[in-house]
Each structure stands twice: as C-alpha cells, then as structure tokens.
Amino acid sequence: MGVQLVQMTVDHIPGVLEIEQVSFPTPWSQQAFTYEILSNNFAYYLVAKEQDKVIGYAGMWLVLDEAHITNVAVHPEYRGKSIGEALMLEMIQQAIIRGAVRMTLEVRPSNMAARELYKKLGFKEKGLRKKYYTDTNEDAIIMWVEFPCLEQ
C-alpha cells in the first residue's frame, strides 16, 4: 500500500470530515478544521492519503516547548494497518523539529487500540480528566511523553 503523509490543506477537509463522522460521537465541523489549518498559528495537521483518498489524519498544537495532540483518526476500512502509528510517528518528528520537548494527549479509557499505540510510542498515563467527553460523559486519560522517546 502506498500511503503518503502530507500537511493538511483545505482540499483535504471533505475526506477528513468523512472520517470524523464514522469515528467520533461528536465530530469536528468543517469550520473547525478550516480555522485550525488557516488561522491557528499553533496548529499543525497531517493527512494520510492512499492515491487521492484521505484515509487518516492527525493534528497538534505547539505551544512553547509542548505539543498537544488534538485528534488522530483512521478510516475504519484502513485500521489495523499501522497508519495511526505512522501518523503519530510523523507528529512526534514534527513536534521535535519545531522545538517540543514533550507531548500530551487525552484518550478515552474505552479506546484500547489507541492506548496501546500510545504506550508503544512511550506515552505514560499521568492523570484523568473526569467527564471530559461531554458527548458520553466518559473520562479522559491524560498521557505524556518526554522526548527523545524513541530508541534508535
């Protein structure tokens, strides 16, 4: 499979929204993604593409020396093929290039696949945000990783 990782543009948003709809109870809007990639100077977003189809995406905010993953999703038809891992590895690389020394994210306790991936990448569970996900009242596990996190 020839998967390409490229920086997200407005042309990618329809494909990203399709993934949002099938991945999350409360998907982000077109306006939210447009703002993130055109107006938020702290944001960096990637898409994974197979040919011209968006099959995954990831985003982060870079504030001072910290990177905060805002979202990661892979289309259900492409899950289990290491695309999420490739996206996360590229996000880590981009965060380091941009001066981050640590990265954080929130994940649903029920999302075992994501939690296992993040642990594989060196993230540690450091806290809990009670009822963080307002759509389901589910808590969020706060995970952190300090760079360098990957052994050569």
Secondary structure in CASP SS format (residue, H / E / C, confidence):
PFRMAT SS
TARGET T0000
AUTHOR 0000-0000-0000
METHOD secondary structure of the structure
MODEL  1
M C 1.00
G C 1.00
V E 1.00
Q E 1.00
L E 1.00
V E 1.00
Q E 1.00
M C 1.00
T C 1.00
V H 1.00
D H 1.00
H H 1.00
I H 1.00
P H 1.00
G H 1.00
V H 1.00
L H 1.00
E H 1.00
I H 1.00
E H 1.00
Q H 1.00
V H 1.00
S H 1.00
F C 1.00
P C 1.00
T C 1.00
P C 1.00
W C 1.00
S C 1.00
Q H 1.00
Q H 1.00
A H 1.00
F H 1.00
T H 1.00
Y H 1.00
E H 1.00
I H 1.00
L H 1.00
S C 1.00
N C 1.00
N C 1.00
F C 1.00
A E 1.00
Y E 1.00
Y E 1.00
L E 1.00
V E 1.00
A E 1.00
K E 1.00
E E 1.00
Q C 1.00
D C 1.00
K E 1.00
V E 1.00
I E 1.00
G E 1.00
Y E 1.00
A E 1.00
G E 1.00
M E 1.00
W E 1.00
L E 1.00
V E 1.00
L C 1.00
D C 1.00
E E 1.00
A E 1.00
H E 1.00
I E 1.00
T E 1.00
N E 1.00
V E 1.00
A E 1.00
V E 1.00
H C 1.00
P H 1.00
E H 1.00
Y H 1.00
R C 1.00
G C 1.00
K C 1.00
S C 1.00
I H 1.00
G H 1.00
E H 1.00
A H 1.00
L H 1.00
M H 1.00
L H 1.00
E H 1.00
M H 1.00
I H 1.00
Q H 1.00
Q H 1.00
A H 1.00
I H 1.00
I H 1.00
R C 1.00
G C 1.00
A C 1.00
V C 1.00
R E 1.00
M E 1.00
T E 1.00
L E 1.00
E E 1.00
V E 1.00
R C 1.00
P C 1.00
S C 1.00
N C 1.00
M H 1.00
A H 1.00
A H 1.00
R H 1.00
E H 1.00
L H 1.00
Y H 1.00
K H 1.00
K H 1.00
L C 1.00
G C 1.00
F C 1.00
K E 1.00
E E 1.00
K E 1.00
G E 1.00
L E 1.00
R E 1.00
K E 1.00
K E 1.00
Y E 1.00
Y E 1.00
T C 1.00
D C 1.00
T C 1.00
N C 1.00
E E 1.00
D E 1.00
A E 1.00
I E 1.00
I E 1.00
M E 1.00
W E 1.00
V E 1.00
E E 1.00
F C 1.00
P C 1.00
C C 1.00
L C 1.00
E C 1.00
Q C 1.00
END
